[in-house]
């Protein structure tokens, strides 16, 4: 984007004097980048940026952590997981707490690392915590299919994979338009967003993560909102295509199927989750270990749910910066590197220290 185009976008944003516009940045990376780039500092008072679901860790429900702890402590199963999940609180403890009690919790960088760990430790039963949106689900599918192909008996996944389309619908009244997550749209393509526009009157713009791309999307949304009709645009065409990643989508469709899913703060959203198909049921940890139904109980003072819905700003939670900090998180939004609370804590002192 040329410097003159950046200045034009900034001018549109800074000089807007129309009715209030509420814009939700769905992706936590956008939330962090908007803070780091100082973009909030140029927004007029009638442009309200709110944070949405953020990342898979943020919306993973308490009961999922409880299930993982149950497997680790009650079934003596090795848990392989991404680093952020280790600190996310369950009902009464975290996976980090479970590790301090003797549980074998292994941090990995991909689902395939978990398969490799299971191969190298045949005496252990290994479960990978499969948490992610459309971008990371294919890797879990590859891990499961590889495990089945070599008849690996000591590996399975505990699934909490989610898709964004139904979440967009659930949150559509929270904002006038979305800044759609560029990496998710890289996987899905544009068809779902056209459907949201044409059938549900949901507006938004797909964008990348640089200053010019974010500024361009904000200027576009501000300009289009004034026309009073739904809109969508791909402002990240160097990465996002119309059709998305067809091979990856086919892989997921052949390995998993949709199911109802619990989202932290949003409750059960129908057909927004992904679970393994019957032919891969031997690699579904819930079925393999007959996990009992667990009802999680999040901390009553934590307002992560309200933050994820865009109902409140993070600093409006009574625990923010007091009991809940990145060093001692109480809620998932403060744990995750893409969480809204961690973004406000790290970069938004001018907002929360005066409140």
HELIX and SHEET records of a PDB file:
HELIX    1   1 UNK A    3  UNK A   14  1                                  12    
HELIX    2   2 UNK A   28  UNK A   36  1                                   9    
HELIX    3   3 UNK A   39  UNK A   42  5                                   4    
HELIX    4   4 UNK A   56  UNK A   59  1                                   4    
HELIX    5   5 UNK A   62  UNK A   74  1                                  13    
HELIX    6   6 UNK A   83  UNK A   87  5                                   5    
HELIX    7   7 UNK A   95  UNK A  100  1                                   6    
HELIX    8   8 UNK A  111  UNK A  120  1                                  10    
HELIX    9   9 UNK A  134  UNK A  149  1                                  16    
HELIX   10  10 UNK A  165  UNK A  170  1                                   6    
HELIX   11  11 UNK A  182  UNK A  188  1                                   7    
HELIX   12  12 UNK A  191  UNK A  200  1                                  10    
HELIX   13  13 UNK A  211  UNK A  225  1                                  15    
HELIX   14  14 UNK A  246  UNK A  255  1                                  10    
HELIX   15  15 UNK A  278  UNK A  283  5                                   6    
HELIX   16  16 UNK A  285  UNK A  288  1                                   4    
HELIX   17  17 UNK A  304  UNK A  309  1                                   6    
HELIX   18  18 UNK A  314  UNK A  316  5                                   3    
HELIX   19  19 UNK A  332  UNK A  335  1                                   4    
HELIX   20  20 UNK A  340  UNK A  347  1                                   8    
HELIX   21  21 UNK A  349  UNK A  352  1                                   4    
SHEET    1   A 5 UNK A  47  UNK A  54  0                                        
SHEET    2   A 5 UNK A  21  UNK A  27  1                                        
SHEET    3   A 5 UNK A 177  UNK A 181  1                                        
SHEET    4   A 5 UNK A 204  UNK A 207  1                                        
SHEET    5   A 5 UNK A 232  UNK A 234  1                                        
SHEET    1   B 6 UNK A 105  UNK A 107  0                                        
SHEET    2   B 6 UNK A  78  UNK A  81  1                                        
SHEET    3   B 6 UNK A 126  UNK A 132  1                                        
SHEET    4   B 6 UNK A 155  UNK A 162  1                                        
SHEET    5   B 6 UNK A 267  UNK A 276 -1                                        
SHEET    6   B 6 UNK A 256  UNK A 263 -1                                        
END                                                                             
